[in-house]
Amino acid sequence: MNLWDNFKHSNIQIKGVPEGEEEEKEIEHLFENIMTNFPNLAKEMDFQEVQEAQRVPKKLDSRKHTPKHITITLPKMKGKEKILKAAREKETVTYKGVPIKLSANFSKETVQARRGWKEVFKVVKGKDLHPRLLYPAKLSFRMEGQIKCFPDKAK
């Protein structure tokens, strides 16, 4: 396991929230607003438990025209997993009418390793085998009633 991923294990990354929104309200309240997309979770979880929330990276890259991501640190990994599962099931999550994306916050190395499975993932998904990417970057899918797991693309 990558050391940075260990530090980030309970973080959620929010992509697409317009810059400056955090100036109107604290970022923690912004997160509560986003969670209105999931009314069932809002009843179940206490969003006052956000440990830390910040825009990252600190400096703006002039080549990128997208807003900087917001990283939310929750006290428990279980809360993160519930939120990400609800976001996957809902498919379209919005903030003030703008589509946003919620994802796990992995290190660059892990993201690159997972990105390497992209083409294989599409093919397996096209065959309706219900693929999943397991941590850190293993492909898993169900075939003939059995779960197959591949740690690298060579197999």
Secondary structure as GFF3:
##gff-version 3
##sequence-region A 1 155
A	DSSP	alpha_helix	3	7	.	.	.	ID=ss1
A	DSSP	beta_strand	11	15	.	.	.	ID=ss2
A	DSSP	alpha_helix	21	24	.	.	.	ID=ss3
A	DSSP	alpha_helix	27	34	.	.	.	ID=ss4
A	DSSP	three_ten_helix	35	37	.	.	.	ID=ss5
A	DSSP	alpha_helix	39	44	.	.	.	ID=ss6
A	DSSP	three_ten_helix	47	49	.	.	.	ID=ss7
A	DSSP	beta_strand	52	56	.	.	.	ID=ss8
A	DSSP	beta_strand	69	73	.	.	.	ID=ss9
A	DSSP	alpha_helix	77	90	.	.	.	ID=ss10
A	DSSP	beta_strand	93	95	.	.	.	ID=ss11
A	DSSP	beta_strand	98	104	.	.	.	ID=ss12
A	DSSP	alpha_helix	108	115	.	.	.	ID=ss13
A	DSSP	alpha_helix	118	126	.	.	.	ID=ss14
A	DSSP	beta_strand	132	134	.	.	.	ID=ss15
A	DSSP	beta_strand	138	143	.	.	.	ID=ss16
A	DSSP	beta_strand	146	150	.	.	.	ID=ss17
###
